[in-house]
Every structure is written in structure tokens, then in C-alpha cells.
Amino acid sequence: MARRVLVTRPEPGAARTAKRLATLGFEPVLLPLTHTIALPVAMDRLVLPGAGRPPPLTPPHKGEGNTGTPIFPKIAGADRRDTPAESPSPLWGGVRGGGTALAVAVTSANAILHAPPELVAALAHLPCHAVGEKTAQAARRAGFSAVRAGPGNAEALAGEIAVALTGQGLVYLCGRVRFSGFEQKLRAAGVRVFPVETYDTVVLPHDDKAVAACLDGRPVDAVLLYSAKAAEAMAAFAGRPALVPLLGNATFACLSSRVAGALATVAGDRIRVSREPNEEALFRLLSP
């Protein structure tokens, strides 16, 4: 009998994963725990190339000039020292000491998929550093002309970017919920990171009856978990008495240790963590 595998990622990825599992001889069961929604980006504040010269992000030191072409969005007060670097609002890609904001970083394909076309068009001429090949493919399809696929995880990507962009600016297309270590590592290396939040991840409200119906009242052998937010929702399900017969013997295959952490108190030694943050490595955890 085929092993039943619960797929918790949102669409459209869930259907692709299910198809791959079926090809490998598993019985996929779809229960998306989250979905992604686009966030508004204030494109009316975008300063396009050739539209004028922006102020520096911080007041220039004595002897420093402010030359160059604006390539990023503007926010009110962006020339003040007290402007928070973590602001999710549109931003200045200003120039300081002859340096310019030189590149774009993306650690999730969702950031590209939910970005307004106008934003992508304004940034597409810049080098784009993608976390991995699938995100790089999404960036290329969106119109970025110079895309580099990174090592597959955000922290390692930050290390690579830091070598090239110390003292420079980087636009980070991202979600509202994200791994903070990426930005922290870059800022510690002297890279000025300007996050632009293009999407959010929202937990779907499933009650016990809905989950049981989705599983057809039969237990699953494994659960695939791709995000910490989905893992938190699954941890709540795993602790519900009505769902223990359906989930109580399942192995939880997690994309990263951060994802696994949300299940530590309810799944214990049934947790498996992928050696690499990609679906191929995650599938290898399904082997007996």
C-alpha cells in the first residue's frame, strides 16, 4: 500500500508537489495550511532613473558628494538619520560617498510573484541575487536580466552578497514574515539593506472536522512542512485529541531547523530535517 503524505504548502506549489509524489509512488493528500497574499507597494512614490537626484540615506560626511541616478522608491524623511532601516515602506536608493545601491536580493519566489510589475520593471536592470535556482527562474521569468542563483539558503546567500556589496545598498524583495538572519548578517558586514515587502503569509483556519475530512478519516505516514508558520499550525493540530489518531504516528519532514523548531514539543523524535533547503532533499526524508 502506498504511503500517505500530507502536503501543507500553499497553491500553486501544492499541486506540483502532489504530482511529483504520485509519480514516486506515494499517495499525496493536500491540506494547504497557509496562503500568500500580495501587499501594496506605494508605486506613486517611485523615483525612476533620470527623474532627478535623491538625497543620501544619511547626511554626507565632509567632502562627500551626492551624485548618481536614483533607482529606488522614495519615502518621506528618508534623508533623516532616524529613518528606520527596517521600514517595509518604499525606499530611497540614494548615493553616498560615490557608491550606489547596486543590486536586488530575493530569498523567496513569492516576493517576485507578488511584486507589482512596475516595481520589477524599475529594478530589472540591476543584478539580482536569488536564494536558489527556483527563485532565480522566477526572477528571470519576471524580467530580471542578470540573475545569479545562490547556494540555497538565505544565510549563505548573505555571506556571498556581503563580499561584493560592503558599504553599498541592496534592495531586498521579501515577505512580511521572514528569516531575520539574512538582513542582520548583511548589515553586520556593512551592506545597507532596504526591504520591500511584497507579500504576506496567512494561516488558513481549519477546524478538526475539516482536517479529518481532508484526510478521509485515515492516518497519514508523513507530513511535509515548508515554513515555520505552517509548522506552527500543524503543531496545534497534532496536539488536538480528535486528530491524534490521524497524525500521531506521522513523520514530520521539515525544510529547515527553523521549521522543525515549531514542532519540537509535540513531535519529538518523529521530526526529520532536510539537509538542504529544497524539495529534492525534503523528499529524501520520506525514504523508509
N, C-alpha and C positions, 0 to 999 in steps of 0.2 A: 504494500500500500504506500502511496506517495506521502512524503512528509508534508504537513501543512505549515505554511509560512505566512505569518501575518505581516503585511506591508503597511507601514504607518505614514509614509511620506505623502505629501500633497500631490494632486494632479498638476501638470500632466505627467510628472515623473512616475507616479504610482502605476499607471497603466504600462509604461515601458518596463518597469521593474517586474511587474506581474508576467509580462510576456517572456522576459528572459528566464524567470523562474520556471515557467511552464516548459520552456524548451529544455531546461536542465533536468526535468523530471519531477519537480516539486508541484504541490498544489497551492497556488497563491490565494490568499484571502485579503481583500482590500479593505482597510479601515484607516483612511487618512485622519490623522489627529490634529493637523494644522492646515491652514491655507495662507497664502500670501496675498497681500493687497498693496496696490500702488499708493505711495504717499505723494502729496502735492509738492512740487518744486516750483518756487517763485520765478518762473522764466521771465517775468516782466522786469526783473532786476538784472538780467544777464548783460554783461558788458562784452560785446563781441569784438573780435580782432579789428583793429582800425577805428574803433568807436571812441577813442580817447585814451587818456593815460590815468591809471588808478593810483591812489596814494599807496605808500608802503604799508605793510601789515603792522609795523611798529615804526615810530618816528626814526628817520635815518640818523646814524651817528654822524659826527662831524666829518665832513669830507666825502660822505657817501652821496651818490647821486640816486635819482629815481627815474631810470629810463627803461624803455621796453614797451611791449604791447600787451594790453590786458587780455587775458584769455579765459577768465573765470567769472562767476557771478559776483555781484556786489551786495553787501549788507550794510545797513545803516550803522555808523560807528565803527566800521572795520579798520579805520586808521587810528583807533584808540588802543592803548595798552591793555585796557581791561576787557577787551572783547574776548569771550571765551573761545579757546581753540576748538573745543568740543562741540561748538554750535552746529546743530543739524540744518541751520538755515543756509540759504545761498551765501556765497563767499567771494572774497577778493582773491584773485591770483596775482597779487602785486609783485613788485620787484624791489629787491633790497640789495644794496652793495653790488649791483651789476648782475645778480643772479635772478633767474626767473623760475616760476613754477613750471616744472619740466615734464611731468608725466601724470598718468592716471593709474590707480590700483583698483582691482576688483577681486574680492575673495568669495563671491557667490554669483552664479549666473543670474540669480533673481534680481540682483542690482542692475544688471543690463536689461533684462527682460521688462522690468517695470520702469525704467528710466524714460522720461519724455523724449521723443525723437529729437526735439530741438536741443536738448541738453547733450545728447550723444553727438549730434552734428557739430556742436560748438567745441567738443573735446576730441573728436575723432582724429584730428591731425596729430595728436600727441601720442607718444609711445604708451602702450597700455600693458601693465604688468598684471597678468591673471594668475590666480592661485594654482590652477591646474589646466589640463588640456580641454576639459569640457567647458569650463568658464572661458577659456581662450577662444573656443569655437563660437560661443555665444557672442563674444566681443567682435569677432570678425564678421559674423552674420549681421551684426548691428551697424557695421560700417567703420570700425576702427581699422586703420590700415597697417599699423605696426604693432603687432601683439606678440608678447612673449609668454609662453606657458611656464608657470613656476613649478616648484617641487611637490605641490600637492597639499601643503598645509600653510596656514596663514603666518605662523611664527617664522618658519623657514623662509617664506617669501619676504617677510620684513627684513630679515638678515641680508638677503640679496639686494633688495632695494636700497638699504642703508649705505651699502658700499658705494653706490653710484650717486646718491642724491643727498648726502650730508650737507646741510646748510641750504638746501633748496626746498621748493614747495611741491607737494603731491596732493592731487585731488583723489579722494577715496570714495568711490561709489559703493554704498553699503546699505544694510538694513538697520532698522531701529534697534533690534536685538542682535548683538554681535559679540564676538570674542574681543575683549578689550586689549589683550596682549599684543595684537598687531600694531595698534596705534601707539601703545606705550613703548614698545621696542623701537619703533621709528623715531619717536620724539626723543627718546634717550640717546639716540645716535645723532641728533641734531637735524632731523628731517621735519619740516613744517607740514603737518598733516591737516587737510581740510576735508572732513567727512561731509558727504552729501547723501542724506538718507532718502532712498528712492522707494523703499518698500518696508512693510511690517509683516511679522508672522503672528497669526492669530490662532488661538486654540479653538477647535470645534467642540461644541457642547454635546457629548454623547452620554446618555444615561445607560444604566445597566441593561435594560431591555433592548436598546438599540445595539449595544455591543454584542450581546448574546445572539440577537437575530442575525447580525452580520457574520458571526462565527457559526451560524446554523446550529447552535447548541452543542457543538463539538469542540474538543480542545485543540489547540494548536501546538505544534512541536517547537516552533521558533518564532521570534518577533524581530523584525528589522527596524532599527531606530537610527535616524539620520540627524536629529537635532536635540539639543538639551530641552527645548520646550516640549517636544513630542515625548521625550523620556519622562519629563515631569508628569505629563498627563497619563502616561502608561503606568507610572508608579502609583498613581491614585487608583487606577483600575485594578492593578494587581493586588491591592490591599482590600478590595471590596469583597465581602463574603460570597455574594452571588456570582462573582466572576472567577473566584479561586479555582473551581473545577475546570475552567476553560484555559486559564493562564498559569495555574500552579506548578506545572511541570515543564513549562516552556523555557528554552534557552533564549536569552536576550542578546542579540548581536548588535553591538554599538559601533558607530562610525569613529568615535574617539573616546578618550578617557573622560573628557568633559561631559559627553553624552552619558557615559556609564555612571558618572557620579550621581546623577539624579535617581538612579535605581538601587544604590548601594544598600539602603535599609530594607528593601522589600524583595530583592532578587538574590543577593548574596553570591554564592558560588555558581549561580546559573548565568552570570554575566560574562560575555565574551567581548573583547575589544579588538577592533581591526588594527592590524599592524600598519596599514596605510589608510589615509582618509579618502578612500574611493570605493565604489560599489564592487569592483572586482575582488578586492581584499575582504570586503564585508561578506561576499558570497562564500569565500573560502571558510568562513566560520561555520557554515551550515554543514560541512562535511562531518560525518559521524566520528 
